[in-house]
């Protein structure tokens, strides 16, 4: 076996040494440096072979790394592929790169995190979801999670801990479910863990004060998570209300008025979907293409059903294009 002195350190795991006068251990005739903590296999560990005192540094490091990858992905997608990079492809990259970094060896450190750590991890996850959905930076995190079908990071970490326990033959608890590993095989246990994760997420989504417009479209988190429907681009503006409507632009002080050009009231998502005369031609195209005239006006959640969703995406793109055109013709502040 050959070791690199530059890449090796001396970490005390048992017993007691004087750090000022450590034992002399040489590699390639060079003394190894004695440390109280180090990074091993991607995780910060200390002399007790734990990560309790180093969770903050570990979370900061992986959050920064995940954000860097998200920003790079966004830049590459914009410069090389643009609209050609499909949301489903982005989702695969997210799970293989960003999510794996944030949850790596979660069983060793996630149980010791606090609210500050979770905010940091959620920020890194949020950065990736903005890339996945092409949503506005003001979009609530809760809405981005549901639209992109990404489990909230706190639930995802708990899930990874439970899966680790199952692999190690331990009894584990996730939400309302207690899993006794020696009474079931791994795969059914994993399925139960995932279902409980979705139940926890659903409860969290039901009670969340943010993203309520998105909730009207997607009240069930499983609608996107299980169908793996690609949701990205202009339709995200419709699902969240964060986009080119005058209501949004006025709310964030980009426009002086929130009134629609049709003169019939505030230009928000409800107005655009059901009332605005200027959008009637696009609305009729949607109704005609989906043959739902007898059901119109229909609930927002119905527009997300498989038999309507693809045409609803076309409708959303045309609506947003129309809004952008009208804003560009507006002589007011922009």
Secondary structure, DSSP 8 states (H G I E B T S, - for coil): ----GGG-EEE--SS---GGG----EETTEE-EEESEEEETTEEEETTS--GGGHHHHHHHHHHHHHHHHHHHHHHIIIIIGGGS-HHHHHHHIIIIIIHHHHTTHHHHGGG--HHHHHHHHHHHHHHHHHHHT--TTS-HHHHHHHHT---HHHHHHHHHHHHHHHTT--EEETTEEE-GGGS-HHHHHHHHHHHHHHHHHHHHHH-SS-HHHHHH--STHHHHTTT----THHHHHHHS-SS-HHHHHHTTS-S--B-TTSSSB-SHHHHHHT-GGGHHHHHHHHHHHT-GGG-S--GGGGGSHHHHHHHHHHHHHHHHHHHHHHHH--S--
